[in-house]
């Protein structure tokens, strides 16, 4: 996952690809700058995108088996 920081409001987003806009202030994607992070580390204050509910259900079913 990549870390993206909004230059307008400073919001931190965690996503594989560059988001279309900032979820906090609505700034266009050109204002989102990729931040470097060390391998294997995640930022605790990052907002992650939600998983597809259908995919989550499949994972839950496999976990029950």
DAFENJO-V411356 format. One record per helix or strand. SS is the DSSP state (H for helix, E for strand). FROM is the first residue (numbers start at 1). LEN is the number of residues. Records with the same first field share a line. If there is no record, write none. Layout:
# DAFENJO-V411356
SS = FROM-LEN / FROM-LEN
This chain:
# DAFENJO-V411356
E = 2-5 / 12-4 / 21-1 / 28-1 / 32-4 / 47-2
H = 29-3 / 53-12
